[in-house]
Amino acid sequence: METFCYETKEGVTYGYFPVLREMGFENAFTCMEGGESAILPHTLNMALHVGDEAALVIRNREKAARALSISLDRTVTCAQIHGSQIAVVDAAQAGRGARDFGTTLAGVDGLASGEKDLPLMLFYADCTPIMIVDPVQKGAALLHAGWRGTVGAIGPRAVSVMKETFHSQPRDLVAAIGPSIGPKDYEVDDRVRNAAPGYEAFFIQTRPHHYLMDLWHLNAAMLQKAGIPTNQIYLAGVSTFSSDHYFSYRRDHGRTGRLAAILFQRGR
């Protein structure tokens, strides 16, 4: 079985982890082609908060929802702030932020749920999307981990939330780290490196006070430390910065759309 695959439906191309799908957790990481946008024409911008025309973004979301056979009106989003807070959601939050940014869940960068057919959706354009699923207790978490969320231990926080909420055992959890800026493309400074004590091995110096940061393996190391077995942590290994199929905030100097990471448990 391949670790990370692509498919195209309804004109929407997205990547996914087959191992999560086999466990009953549908997952998708949208690519940038095939939509409508006032920022970058003919691209599938999925975010309402980046200055695009709302009507176009909603049409893009509807198109992606059709491709995944989900209801956009049951989809839950959050207003990501580059933090490490996680909200546990259920059917009462269905539709929050799906069509109106004003109703999105504020102040959090992660969503967790044990509800079936309740799609969780986050947005990114270089930051690391992380999915954690529990095939035993049937819980799931979707995380947005930029460097702040990463050093703020959003991954281990999610493991703790799943233990408390779903009675998950870390040894049962399976994690997947999606496309994001790669270890050869993400240069940071002393401020970032100093914010991650004990994880210096994931920073390679390029010049005085500057380093290449490996968000993929740093997050994986933190998840492993939180108790998820190494062989149950999967990496897409795709850099948004160096791929023409993804938006990249750094490559495009901030003038860009956002990709969507989508995770939910099938009810049938």
PyMOL commands that set and color helices and strands:
alter all, ss='L'
color gray80, all
select helices_A, chain A and resi 18-22+54-68+72-74+91-93+101-103+147-151+154-166+170-172+190-194+200-202+215-225+230-232
alter helices_A, ss='H'
color red, helices_A
select strands_A, chain A and resi 5-9+12-16+25-30+78-79+86-88+105-106+110-113+120-124+128-134+139-145+174-177+187-189+203-207+210-213+233-235+259-265
alter strands_A, ss='S'
color yellow, strands_A
deselect
rebuild
show_as cartoon
